Amino acid sequence: MGYHVHESGPSARFLEEKVGEVNPFLSAIAPHVYYHFYLYQLQAFHNAGFRGAVVLSGHGGAHAADLKNLSQLFTECTGMQVWYGTDFDLTAGVYAGDHAGQYEISTLMHLHPELVESNA
């Protein structure tokens, strides 16, 4: 999903200064609404009989710790195993990853090259 929770917390100023309101692929949601939506989606999977879920965020940030905590709490309350991680978790020990650097930009170039300005 193309949602973010950057209107509050440590990422708010960065988003306003660097991105503004011009990216049609982003849609902001208040953090408490986003987290309720996340738990609602997990509950939908649980109700459908899933015994586990793997949730991968392709862009880490200030919300990653919150989503890990929510995932663990959901597992404790329901018994459904939920793994939440980011691309940083997948490359740990191999590549340090970055935040809006070469690693994330190369992924974006593959998925939406029209969104990446090239100086080449």
VOPAGU-2260 file (C-alpha; in pm, 1 decimal, decimal comma):
REM VOPAGU-2260
SITE   aa  ch    i         X         Y         Z
SITE  MET   A    0       0,0       0,0       0,0
SITE  GLY   A    1     121,0     348,5     -69,9
SITE  TYR   A    2      38,1     508,5     263,9
SITE  HIS   A    3     265,9     685,4     506,1
SITE  VAL   A    4     240,8     829,8     855,1
SITE  HIS   A    5     492,0    1110,1     817,8
SITE  GLU   A    6     273,6    1409,2     903,3
SITE  SER   A    7     374,2    1363,7    1266,7
SITE  GLY   A    8     685,2    1253,2    1445,0
SITE  PRO   A    9    1046,8    1286,0    1331,1
SITE  SER   A   10     975,9    1253,2     958,4
SITE  ALA   A   11     719,1    1532,9     925,2
SITE  ARG   A   12     959,5    1819,6     852,3
SITE  PHE   A   13    1170,1    1609,6     612,2
SITE  LEU   A   14     862,0    1508,5     413,5
SITE  GLU   A   15     735,0    1865,2     392,3
SITE  GLU   A   16    1071,4    2006,6     283,4
SITE  LYS   A   17    1178,5    1731,5      40,2
SITE  VAL   A   18     856,0    1594,3    -104,3
SITE  GLY   A   19     580,0    1845,7     -43,4
SITE  GLU   A   20     236,1    1745,2    -163,1
SITE  VAL   A   21     325,6    1663,4    -524,0
SITE  ASN   A   22     365,2    1284,3    -522,7
SITE  PRO   A   23      39,2    1118,6    -636,3
SITE  PHE   A   24     161,6     778,0    -512,0
SITE  LEU   A   25     158,2     881,0    -146,4
SITE  SER   A   26    -146,7     925,5      69,6
SITE  ALA   A   27    -108,9    1028,2     431,9
SITE  ILE   A   28    -297,3     874,1     719,6
SITE  ALA   A   29    -282,2     977,2    1085,0
SITE  PRO   A   30     -64,0     727,8    1276,4
SITE  HIS   A   31    -344,8     600,1    1498,2
SITE  VAL   A   32    -564,5     536,0    1192,5
SITE  TYR   A   33    -278,3     361,5    1010,5
SITE  TYR   A   34    -206,5     134,1    1307,3
SITE  HIS   A   35    -575,3      46,9    1350,1
SITE  PHE   A   36    -592,3     -30,6     977,0
SITE  TYR   A   37    -285,5    -253,9    1008,3
SITE  LEU   A   38    -439,6    -445,4    1298,7
SITE  TYR   A   39    -769,1    -471,9    1110,4
SITE  GLN   A   40    -590,1    -630,7     813,8
SITE  LEU   A   41    -413,7    -879,1    1041,8
SITE  GLN   A   42    -747,5    -961,9    1204,7
SITE  ALA   A   43    -901,6   -1022,0     861,1
SITE  PHE   A   44    -627,0   -1274,7     781,7
SITE  HIS   A   45    -670,9   -1437,9    1121,4
SITE  ASN   A   46   -1048,3   -1462,2    1072,6
SITE  ALA   A   47    -991,4   -1622,6     731,0
SITE  GLY   A   48    -790,7   -1899,6     897,0
SITE  PHE   A   49    -435,3   -1788,9     828,0
SITE  ARG   A   50    -190,1   -1914,7    1088,0
SITE  GLY   A   51      80,9   -1663,2    1004,6
SITE  ALA   A   52     168,1   -1351,8     809,8
SITE  VAL   A   53     486,1   -1202,2     672,0
SITE  VAL   A   54     463,7    -824,3     646,4
SITE  LEU   A   55     745,9    -651,2     460,8
SITE  SER   A   56     790,0    -276,3     436,9
SITE  GLY   A   57    1011,1    -160,4     153,2
SITE  HIS   A   58    1092,0     163,5     331,2
SITE  GLY   A   59    1190,3     170,5     694,3
SITE  GLY   A   60    1143,0     474,3     909,9
SITE  ALA   A   61    1019,6     600,2    1241,4
SITE  HIS   A   62     710,8     377,4    1227,9
SITE  ALA   A   63     899,7      46,4    1193,2
SITE  ALA   A   64     940,0      -7,6    1568,3
SITE  ASP   A   65     569,4      64,5    1623,4
SITE  LEU   A   66     466,0    -190,2    1360,4
SITE  LYS   A   67     702,1    -452,9    1504,6
SITE  ASN   A   68     548,5    -395,6    1847,5
SITE  LEU   A   69     193,7    -415,8    1710,1
SITE  SER   A   70     281,5    -737,8    1526,7
SITE  GLN   A   71     419,7    -894,6    1842,4
SITE  LEU   A   72     116,1    -786,0    2044,2
SITE  PHE   A   73    -117,0    -929,8    1779,1
SITE  THR   A   74      71,3   -1261,6    1792,6
SITE  GLU   A   75      46,6   -1270,2    2172,6
SITE  CYS   A   76    -327,0   -1194,4    2167,7
SITE  THR   A   77    -432,2   -1427,5    1884,7
SITE  GLY   A   78    -164,1   -1693,6    1849,3
SITE  MET   A   79    -124,0   -1607,7    1479,1
SITE  GLN   A   80     247,0   -1568,6    1405,6
SITE  VAL   A   81     325,0   -1230,3    1246,5
SITE  TRP   A   82     669,1   -1131,6    1122,9
SITE  TYR   A   83     708,4    -764,8    1039,5
SITE  GLY   A   84    1029,5    -636,3     889,1
SITE  THR   A   85    1184,1    -393,3     648,1
SITE  ASP   A   86    1432,5    -422,4     367,2
SITE  PHE   A   87    1697,2    -339,0     628,5
SITE  ASP   A   88    1610,4    -662,1     810,5
SITE  LEU   A   89    1645,3    -866,0     490,8
SITE  THR   A   90    1992,0    -735,0     412,1
SITE  ALA   A   91    2131,6    -730,9     767,7
SITE  GLY   A   92    2491,7    -850,1     774,0
SITE  VAL   A   93    2521,4    -826,3     394,5
SITE  TYR   A   94    2436,3    -466,9     317,5
SITE  ALA   A   95    2371,4    -186,1     564,0
SITE  GLY   A   96    2086,7     -48,6     355,5
SITE  ASP   A   97    2005,5     317,9     336,6
SITE  HIS   A   98    1719,3     559,0     368,1
SITE  ALA   A   99    1632,8     710,4      28,7
SITE  GLY   A  100    1982,3     623,8     -96,9
SITE  GLN   A  101    2119,2     390,7    -364,0
SITE  TYR   A  102    1948,1      79,8    -225,3
SITE  GLU   A  103    1598,7     226,6    -206,3
SITE  ILE   A  104    1641,6     435,2    -521,1
SITE  SER   A  105    1739,9     127,7    -724,4
SITE  THR   A  106    1419,8     -43,3    -610,6
SITE  LEU   A  107    1215,3     262,5    -704,8
SITE  MET   A  108    1391,4     282,3   -1043,2
SITE  HIS   A  109    1284,4     -75,1   -1111,8
SITE  LEU   A  110     923,0     -25,1   -1005,1
SITE  HIS   A  111     858,5     333,3   -1118,2
SITE  PRO   A  112    1147,1     472,3   -1325,8
SITE  GLU   A  113     943,0     779,8   -1414,2
SITE  LEU   A  114     968,3     893,9   -1050,4
SITE  VAL   A  115    1350,3     900,0   -1044,7
SITE  GLU   A  116    1536,0    1197,5   -1189,5
SITE  SER   A  117    1855,5    1079,8   -1355,9
SITE  ASN   A  118    2162,0    1296,9   -1402,3
SITE  ALA   A  119    2313,9    1047,6   -1646,3
